[in-house]
């Protein structure tokens, strides 16, 4: 490892950041310090993001894109400054390519409705993968039902990697869109996004990246990826709930009809017809999530300060340690690829103990994990399990917290150990 990299790995100290997150100081069930390992569901927010919310409401709040008074101008400036922060963060070419949505689900539904309805016909194919979140399955199933398009899926290997050799057979002239998660929210699998996008373009298909689990944790550059669409959720990257982003190439967005109808998305309205407005307003009907968008800008400032490369490296260390620690607990099975091939998401099952019981008993130790199908029922069906326990990390997690998870699982295993019958 070059000395520079070694120094930065050694020097990353989550404690430098934890002090900014008031909630991480919480104590659970009386005396258990919170160990928050449910970041794939939603991350926590630093003071800077919380202060942005209060500051906007206290000092700069008005509706946007309407008023001519000073406060309206303030709110406008901040809302559009947040769009610029997102643009720069994602490496997009133009502000018109950044649409504020309610989240990843909102973004994917927008594309399925507006791009999908306009471009898909009976017999066309939509290519997804077996590891998708329901948000990247159901909108396409609905689109297929509306249009008669056919759904196909890139299969997974038994260790949870995408079988790219299947693309040879799956991609063809009928493929119109390839939509996939850059990182699986269950297995942590990192998809070879650039290659999938290149292969999609080779057959003339467009490519949508579900960036919900990748954008918060690794550097994302939409120009380098050359993706046509990318959706993300603010609440998974230190921002508030209710805000997300859809990136789309300008020419594609410009050709799409609007999604929701209402105020702000129009040029002219008559009693019996309307003409749509310009990008990005065309896709932001009604009063947008003004304060959450501004706070997302604050979250991006914070993330830029920490550094995406440093975040990814630290999470890799946590994941490697989690595999070591969990691998020592008898009866634990980790699902998904080796740590080198995955992001900071470790899903596992335990022999004879249901995932919900594991999560509940961990909670008694103050450890917050997620249990269930994590909105990926087909993925769980692929591996023949109905539920897994998921520990998911962010840059504020520590190696000690990962050790605590291992210790708690050891104890839990003992609680469930079958007792020998004592002869009476
Ligand atoms: N896609 C992936 C991979 C996810 O992990 C999630 C949320 O967990 C979503 C989509 C949906 O995100 P949201 O509920 O914020 O719209």
Boltz pocket constraint, residues with backbone or C-beta under 6 A from the ligand:
constraints:
  - pocket:
      binder: B
      contacts: [[A, 40], [A, 41], [A, 102], [A, 103], [A, 104], [A, 105], [A, 106], [A, 133], [A, 135], [A, 136], [A, 181], [A, 183], [A, 184], [A, 185], [A, 210], [A, 212], [A, 213], [A, 233], [A, 374]]
      max_distance: 6.0
